[in-house]
Amino acid sequence: MALYEHVFLARQDLAQAQVDALAEAATKIVEDNQGKVVKTETWGLRSLAYRIAKNRKAHYVMLEIDAPAGVVAELERQTAINEDVIRYMTVRVDALEQGPSAMMRKQERDRERRGERGDRGDRPERAPRRDREEEAA
């Protein structure tokens, strides 16, 4: 069987539970046709480079699939019909990526950097507002 990465973008106004339901539906389509979803990653709500169908943001989801070509054709057919999906792309790959994808690693790096900036030790702490008012009087 061939290996594929299937990424779809869901509308920005969907709740996370609805996005998860879309991923489950895609997984069910693959498994009903003798394929298997190796990994599912939700990349979250991200900004788009340009507006698509009046959406400035979209929920990104990636599925790593091990299935025959007919399964991918059915998955793409079902995805194209769904009004909640604004874009999708399926790419055949030679090998599936082990561990988290590049997008997930980037999110972790960004989270770590923000965590380092959280409490900046190079700035003196400011006095509470009441104390400053009393000093001015």
KAZI-V461865 format. One record per pair of residues at least 24 apart in sequence whose ideal C-beta (glycine too) atoms are under 6 Angstrom apart, sorted by sequence separation. I is the first residue (numbers start at 1). J is the second residue. D is the distance in whole Angstrom. If there is no record, write none. Layout:
BEGIN
I;J;D / I;J;D
END
This chain:
BEGIN
39;64;4 / 37;63;5 / 38;64;4 / 37;65;6 / 38;66;6 / 35;65;6 / 36;66;5 / 55;86;6 / 35;67;2 / 64;96;5 / 53;86;5 / 52;86;5 / 30;65;6 / 35;71;4 / 26;63;6 / 30;67;6 / 23;61;5 / 33;71;4 / 19;59;4 / 30;71;6 / 33;74;6 / 12;55;5 / 11;55;6 / 12;57;4 / 12;58;6 / 29;75;5 / 9;58;4 / 10;59;4 / 29;78;6 / 9;60;6 / 8;61;6 / 7;62;5 / 6;63;5 / 38;96;6 / 5;64;6 / 6;65;6 / 41;101;6 / 43;103;5 / 4;65;4 / 3;66;6 / 41;104;6 / 1;66;5 / 1;67;6 / 1;68;6 / 4;72;6 / 14;84;6 / 8;79;6 / 11;84;5 / 10;84;5 / 10;85;6 / 11;86;6 / 8;85;5 / 9;86;5 / 9;87;4 / 8;88;4 / 7;89;5 / 6;90;5 / 4;90;5 / 5;91;5 / 4;92;5 / 5;93;6 / 2;92;6 / 3;93;5 / 3;96;5
END
